Amino acid sequence: MERHQLLAELHARLSPRNYLEIGTDAGVSLSLSRVPSIGIDPAYSIAAELDTDIQLVRATSDDYFRDHNPCERFGGDPLDFAFIDGMHWAEFALRDYIYVEAYSTPTSVIVFDDMLPRNVDEAARDRHTIAWTGDVFKVTHVLKALRPDLVVLEVDTAPTGTVVVLLPDAGSATLVDHYRAVEAAMLEAADPQELPDRVRLRTEAVDPAKLLACEWWTTLVDERAGRVPAGSLASALAVQDWSALRVHQAVPATVPATADEGGARRFSFER
């Protein structure tokens, strides 16, 4: 499944009241929205037809969130659905997540693009290829290490993978408290980037079709609408067998069980 297909399916399942996108570019992903939306990009060049009420903001995400509260545009409602596809350096993507989460609820869904580079050339911080993810894949490890309360799912989408984050918490200060230390570690990493086999081979990635078929999407929508008690989604996610959704049901024998340790040691989370 291609990334825009995943986004289109998520729009259909979530029936979001609003949508925010960081990294609008030509507007292909933004054109999937049919609800009030915000598109943030300092150099957007819209070529796709946009068929809804959209505020286009020609600014960096740092500048936008310094001066604006996106919920004000949405009548005070928190962000229901957000897509992060901005600057392809890990520290920028992590900062974008921090911004978006601050305006979320546990029923919000946040998606990152370009999270599963296929080789070290695509993952380089210094771009030298046409297809380029940068090192944003590192954000997955940071979120899992520092925020075990989140559900962070690598998704096997074409061409360069996505990550879906569930159960965001606007009240959490953990990422803000650790950001400078994490940023320093990211800035120290030199090309070629160390690309864990978990990322390159997608051994922990879930099948997008299986993910979309999960019944708890309905629970998410019902909790947002107040039809089920708060916490119903968290309860449903807690009993989900994530391994059953994976593309690879078992780690290939050629991949060491500790393949990700090198990437994990690269970060220090001390304040």
Buried (B, 14 or more C-beta within 10 A) or exposed (E): BEBBBBBBBBBEBBBBBBBBBBBBBEBBBBBBBBBBBBBBBBEBEBEBEBEEEBEBBEBBBBEBBEEBEBBEBBEEBBBBBBBBBBBBBBBBBBBBBBBBBBBBBBBBBBBBBBBBBBEBBBBBBEEEEEEBBBBBBBBBBBBEEBBEEBBBBBBBBBEBBBBBBBBBBBEBEBBEEBBEBBBEBBEEBEEEBBBBBBBBBBBBBBBBEBBBEBEBBBBBBBBBEEEBEEEBBBEBBEEBEEEEBBBBEEBEEEBEEEBBEEBEEBBEEEE
